[in-house]
């Protein structure tokens, strides 16, 4: 059996997906192209919510007392039709009285009656409103909470939330991708992702990995993850594990994992074969001289050595002797071809460092240019996807295949991915790690897969962005705004909303007309998506607001306290520095929030029963101050002086329920990802860029970035002899007109006049 439905189905059949998950007999498939809900059952299709629940209840032994259950099925049909408050309250009262001494509606175990009534109430906003914010239906509320606490129901709601998140993303595929791969046949496409196990994957690798998986799935083929381990100087076994973990973070899983080293014996035999065919030779030319000769199109002195001499030198190389390490093997392709990649490239060289998989067995290793086409052919790869920086070497790749008489492989190339203010060089990223400028390879400022995921970039957004690039051949440094804007569209529909108040100079506000004792109300975590869950909001007669808001209030101004109502500012007290130290407001619930200019977040005054949570909000700048570093640039000259900003804040207690990696929105502040609990016990949240240009501009070199060691400037809003001190949301800024007091100059268009203030 299977249920097919859309997340847009209205009213949503909560009872159907709940009982389907509870019985574990039905697959639930979300399809946005269908209308309503359909159960495929024994060759027939059932599309009515109550009929689906009845069928699944019978199949799962949950029908209960048929007569009593039928009454509740009829009652469930009336719930959405009730709009008059007395009718709603009468039904709630009846259910509450019935459940006063009962755990379930019918009998001693959960039945179809519980599912159908729970589902009907869940789609009725007025019922939910009266139930959650009232105190008179405690038994019914207990029953609702128990139903939703069941593990299977939690799983059903989670699947719906995930489906809505998938719906939120754009499923458009770049037009070029619709063209597909050349010579591709359904079920016969094999791609490969060949990382070198010498470091962590970065966003550039993500594009290659995602495209390989995309085409493999598109043609119902396979993808191989192959570790290109031909250089023991750089490679480590632990990097293989981290690469697989990085791919897992991207939801990328190969059908097979292999190593180039699995084929060392075969590659060596093919090296002998290509020498015997006269298409390769041994050469002991010094590296710098070889580079110069290749550039000028000059043939090596050994190019025409005999096959016997070449084989003898290869054998000497294999032993790793002092004589052998002087030599390498070069393919005999061309001396002066316009394409310099074809000018007799090196295909084998010595390396005496033990290999992390083969140990001391080998002293010689094939180059990537020789090994890659061989292993692609041996492993049945149909299409080799490569960045177009390899384009000049495509002819070399095909020459190797032809010279060895191996099965052909099609090449499909795409543009390399790069971003402004971003380093993808492993060597340069290592420098930041080694010098302690970042906390590690998963630092949120790093373009590694771990870094961008820790910063809050979702797999959905990354995938959409990569596919949107399509088969573009342009090599450009991209802005970060597009990918973060896509990410915002993915997270906004499902990110729960919470509040945080910056600690520095926060202000207590007395609310006249507020509750005499703390009141607790249950509110949705997301006003537009009830499936995100609920939170408890505390209402008290004393609340906490931010200094930035408090200082902006005018006397007698009417403002809106979000999720509460309007209030009128009656008095404001300021301290010697100009900061607001206290406020008094009159609650004005009947006020129209549409007419107020300021809608502010707030938190109830903390108490033992209702404490606030200490949190740290983190924001980051780019690591370098130049959009694109040149090869001649010294990285030390372009390091951003300060690239991490911390701000201490209070948050409402609901954030204590979060787990590491959860993405939320602190309203009026932005999106954040929960990074875990620091050593000092504070919860740390990393700001997720939202794609707006202002938030993505480099802060380096701009007025205002203050180093950690710098003296703390006067608080925001302070008036000094030189004028007011401006501030930003995350860090202090300097006065844009300098430190000297401003002296007004009076002029007209015709002549200068005396200063009237002197």
Secondary structure, 3 states (H helix, E strand, C coil): CEEEECCCCCCCCHHHHHHHHHHCCCEEEECCCCCCEEEEECCEEECCHHHHHHHHHHHHCCCCCHHHHHHHHHHHHHHCCCCCHHHHHHHHHHHHHHCCCCCCCCCCCCCHHHHHHHHHHHCCHHHHHHHHHCCCCHHHHHHHHHHHHCHHHHHHHHHHHHHHHHHHCCCCCCHHHHCCCCCCCCCCCEEEECCCCCCCCEHHHHHHHHHHHHHHHHCCCEEEEEECCCCCCCCCHHHHHHHHHHHHHCCCCCCEEEEHHHHHHHHHHHHHHHHHCCCEEEECCCHHHHHHHHHHCCCCCCCCCCHHHHHHHHHHHHHCCCCHHHCEEEECCCCCCCCHHHCCCEEEEECCCCECCCECCCCEEECHHHHHHHHHHHCCCCEEEEEHHHHHHHHHHHHHHHHHCCCCCEEEEECCCEECCCCCCHHHHHHHHHCCCCCCCCCCCCCEHHHHHHCCCCHHHHHHHHHHHCCCCCCCEECCHHHHHHHHHHHHCCCEEECEEECCCCEEEEEECCCCCCEEEEEECCCCCHHHCEEEEEECCEEEECHHHHCCCCCCCEEEECCCEEEEEEEEEECCCCCEEEEEEEEECCCCHHHCCCEECCEECCCCCCCCEEEEEEEECCCECCCCCCCCCCHHHHECCCCEEEEEEEECHHHHHCCCCCEEEECCCEEEEEEEECCCCCEEEEEECCCCHHHHCCCCCCCCCCCCCCCCCCCCCCEECCEECCECCCCECCCCCCCCCCCCCCECCCCECCCCCC
